[in-house]
């Protein structure tokens, strides 16, 4: 059994047609609304890859109804944990700015679905950074379940008061896969006083320090996996969407582990799926 948790967001993606200027009252844009959030995006992408899975999601009534309206095509079983709606507004130009209201995922345990978590062989844990109680939730999961945990922490700088405890959890050797982008590698390494001349050297030192079973680094330029040291460059394309690309990469990367692909095959597959996503072909 595969379970993702704890977040489901309503993503509002805005692409300004005109240059952003805070002095301007109205800026013409193209906007769309979709289901989002680390766990929800991961779960949906995994379902699209043909792997049925569970999603335990902290959400509100609006998010629940939006998800349920199209759940048939997701290949996902939703277990709702009603709190309040979580909303992200993503401004996508050449780069991306995300404005996040994550009040609904401030949870330290989800007793209602203890048995689902207990019976899960694999657990994807997302949005560590936006939940101030993430460490308590992670520790609770490790007490309830012996599942292999795939962890995506997000930008740790917005939850820096809880990084010490996160490091202790990582060093407890209960994390199967830790997935980081290059900024997250740099931030954690700087926090731990790790230095190096490039991301690869820094990632190797970080991997030795934190004792996770696998460390996967994904960036806009390359992907890198430890302990195998498999490395692939990223093919550059003009993206049509950015929000959710990392979560889709994680789902395809997990799929590679799950299906027993070798490390280079796994990274190549994850890259291709993520490319299809940002081109809106997935």
SVG drawing of the C-alpha trace seen along z (x, -y; Angstrom):
<svg xmlns="http://www.w3.org/2000/svg" viewBox="-18 -53 54 57">
<polyline fill="none" stroke="black" stroke-width="0.4" points="0.0,0.0 1.2,-3.5 0.1,-6.5 0.8,-10.2 0.2,-13.0 -0.7,-15.5 -1.5,-18.4 -4.0,-19.2 -4.0,-22.8 -6.1,-24.8 -3.5,-26.2 -4.3,-29.5 -1.7,-29.9 -1.4,-33.4 0.6,-34.3 0.8,-38.1 0.4,-39.2 1.9,-42.6 4.9,-43.3 4.2,-43.2 4.1,-46.7 2.9,-47.2 1.8,-50.7 -0.7,-49.4 -4.3,-48.8 -5.0,-46.1 -2.6,-43.8 -4.0,-41.6 -3.2,-37.9 -4.1,-34.4 -5.2,-32.4 -6.4,-28.9 -7.3,-26.9 -6.1,-23.3 -5.6,-20.8 -2.1,-21.2 0.1,-20.6 3.1,-18.3 1.2,-15.2 -1.8,-15.7 0.4,-16.4 2.6,-13.4 -0.5,-11.2 -2.2,-12.3 1.0,-11.9 1.6,-8.4 -2.0,-7.5 -1.5,-8.8 1.5,-6.4 -0.8,-3.5 0.0,-3.1 -3.2,-3.2 -2.5,-4.9 -4.0,-6.6 -4.0,-10.3 -4.6,-11.5 -5.2,-15.2 -5.8,-18.0 -8.4,-20.2 -11.6,-22.2 -15.0,-21.7 -14.1,-23.7 -10.9,-21.6 -12.8,-18.4 -15.5,-19.1 -13.0,-20.3 -11.0,-17.0 -14.1,-14.8 -15.5,-16.3 -12.7,-14.7 -11.4,-11.9 -12.4,-9.2 -9.4,-10.0 -6.9,-10.3 -6.6,-6.6 -6.4,-7.8 -8.4,-6.9 -8.9,-10.1 -9.0,-10.1 -10.1,-13.6 -9.0,-15.1 -11.1,-18.3 -9.4,-21.4 -9.6,-24.4 -8.8,-25.1 -5.1,-25.6 -4.5,-28.0 -1.4,-28.9 -1.3,-31.7 1.6,-31.1 2.9,-34.0 4.6,-32.4 6.8,-34.6 10.3,-33.6 10.6,-32.6 8.0,-31.8 6.7,-33.5 4.4,-31.4 2.1,-33.0 0.9,-30.3 -1.8,-30.1 -1.2,-26.7 -3.3,-27.1 -5.1,-23.8 -2.1,-21.5 -0.9,-22.4 -1.3,-18.9 0.9,-16.7 -1.0,-13.4 -3.9,-12.0 -5.4,-9.4 -8.5,-9.0 -6.4,-7.2 -3.9,-5.4 -4.7,-2.0 -4.1,-3.3 -0.7,-4.6 0.1,-1.4 -0.7,0.8 1.2,-1.3 4.5,0.1 5.5,-3.3 4.7,-6.8 5.3,-10.0 5.6,-12.9 5.4,-16.4 5.3,-20.1 7.4,-19.7 8.3,-23.4 4.7,-24.8 3.6,-22.7 5.1,-23.9 4.1,-20.6 5.8,-18.5 8.4,-17.0 5.8,-15.7 3.8,-14.3 6.9,-12.6 7.8,-11.1 4.2,-9.9 4.3,-8.2 7.6,-6.4 6.0,-5.2 2.8,-4.0 4.3,-2.4 7.4,-0.7 6.8,-2.1 9.6,-3.3 9.3,-7.1 10.0,-9.3 10.4,-12.9 10.2,-16.2 10.9,-19.1 10.4,-22.1 12.1,-25.4 13.5,-24.9 14.1,-28.6 10.5,-29.2 10.5,-26.6 14.1,-27.2 13.1,-27.0 12.4,-23.3 15.5,-22.3 17.4,-21.0 14.7,-18.5 14.5,-17.6 18.2,-16.9 17.8,-14.5 15.0,-12.7 17.1,-12.4 20.0,-11.0 17.7,-8.4 17.9,-6.4 14.2,-6.2 14.1,-8.1 14.2,-6.0 14.5,-8.8 15.2,-12.5 14.5,-14.6 16.0,-18.0 16.5,-20.7 19.8,-22.6 18.6,-25.5 17.5,-23.0 20.9,-21.2 22.7,-24.6 20.5,-25.6 20.8,-22.4 24.5,-22.3 25.1,-25.9 23.0,-25.2 25.3,-22.2 28.5,-24.1 29.2,-21.9 31.3,-23.6 32.3,-22.6 33.1,-23.9 29.9,-22.7 26.5,-21.1 27.8,-17.6 30.6,-17.8 28.2,-19.4 25.6,-16.8 28.0,-14.0 29.1,-15.6 25.5,-16.2 24.6,-12.6 27.4,-11.3 26.3,-13.7 22.6,-12.9 22.5,-9.1 19.4,-8.8 19.2,-5.7 19.0,-7.6 19.5,-11.3 18.1,-12.5 19.0,-16.0 16.9,-17.6 17.5,-20.9 16.7,-22.8 20.2,-21.8 20.9,-18.2 19.7,-15.3 22.0,-13.4 21.4,-10.3 23.3,-9.0 24.7,-6.6 25.1,-5.4 26.3,-8.9 24.2,-8.5 24.1,-11.9 22.1,-13.2 21.9,-16.6 18.4,-18.2 17.2,-18.9 16.2,-22.5 12.7,-23.3 10.4,-26.3 7.9,-25.4 4.2,-26.1 3.7,-25.4 6.2,-25.3 4.0,-24.8 3.9,-21.1 6.8,-20.0 8.9,-19.0 6.1,-16.9 5.6,-15.2 9.4,-14.5 9.2,-12.9 6.3,-10.7 8.1,-9.4 11.3,-9.0 9.4,-7.0 7.9,-4.9 11.4,-4.1 12.3,-2.9 9.1,-1.0 9.5,0.8 13.2,1.6 14.7,-0.5 18.5,-1.1 19.5,-4.5 20.2,-6.0 17.0,-4.6 15.0,-5.9 16.5,-9.4 15.9,-9.5 12.3,-8.4 11.7,-11.0 13.2,-13.7 11.0,-12.7 7.8,-12.6 8.6,-16.0 9.4,-17.4 6.0,-16.1 4.4,-17.9 5.9,-21.3 5.0,-21.0 1.4,-20.2 1.5,-16.8 1.3,-14.7"/>
</svg>
